[in-house]
Structure formats: C-alpha cells, structure tokens
C-alpha cells in the first residue's frame, strides 16, 4: 500500500450533502475519502491532458506547418477530389 497523508478540509455543507447523496445511490460502498481521492485524481489527470493539448496548440501557433512541409498533401487531396464527378 502506498503512503497516505491525512488532510482536513472545509466544504460547504450543501456540497457535502450532494456527495453523500451520490455515494448513497451508488452501487458500491465508496467512502467519502475514496470518493474525494478519485475526484482529485480525475481532476489532475484532466488538467494534465488539457496542458498537453495547450502545449500542442502553442507549438503549432509558434511553428505552423509550411507549404514546403505539407503543401504536397493539400495538392494531392485537391487533385483527388477534382477527379470525382460531383454531379
């Protein structure tokens, strides 16, 4: 088992009631602690994914594709599409 730390936090009562309702309606007997841990893990995973996407977009904005690099594919698609009888 990995090392754990105890954390005390304050939550609005209404939020805690919503969590408890969700846990009561669930199929398993998840504890508050396990639920909060899962929520934090999910939030951190989502944040990491979002940061990767933002990094990817930033890279393309800073160094967009050039005609030399990808112009051939645009031309090939245009040529292929022009050969299709559209009417």
N, C-alpha and C positions, 0 to 999 in steps of 0.2 A: 504494500500500500504506500502511496506517495505521502510525503509530509503534508500536513494541513495546518492552517492557522485559524484561530477564532477571530471573527470580525463582528463588531457590533455596529449596527446602522439604524438610522431612524427612517421610517417610511410613513407617508400619510396613511391614516387608518383605512380610508376608503380603498387605497391601492392594496393594502394587505388583505382586506376582505375579498377583493376581486381575485387575488392569488389563491386564497383559501377556497373560494368557490370553485375555481378551476381545478384545484387539487382534489376537492371532494367529488367532482364529476368525472374525474379521470378513471381509467381502467386499473391503474396500478396504485400502489400506496406510496407515492412520492412524498418525501418530506419537504418542508419549506426550504431547508438547507440545500437539498438536492436540486430543487426547482430553481432557486436563485443561482446556484452554481451553473446549471445548464443554460440559464438565461445569459449569464456573464460570458460563458464560453461561446455561445452563439453570437453575441454582440461583438466580441473580439474577433471571431472568425469573419463576420460580415465586414467589420472595419478593415481587416487585412485585405479582403477581396476588393473592397472599394478603393483602398490605397493603391493596389496593383493596377486597377483599371485607370485611375487618375494618372499614375506614372506612365502607363502605356499611351494614354491620350496626350499627355505632356510631351512625351518623346516624339510622337508624330507631329505635334504642332511645332516643336523646335527643329525637327529634321523631317519635313514632309517628303513623301516619295517624289522622285524626279521623273521627268519624261524618259530619260535615259534608262532608268531602272525598271519602270513599269509601263512605259508607253507602248511597248510591243503588245502587251496583253489587251490594252484598250483597243488598239488597232485590230487585233485578231478577233475580238468579240464583235466589233463593228463590221468587219468583213463577213464573219459567220452569220450575223443577223441580216446583213444585206442580201444574202443568198436565199433566205426563207421567203417564199411567196406569202405575203401577209394578207392578200385579198383573195 
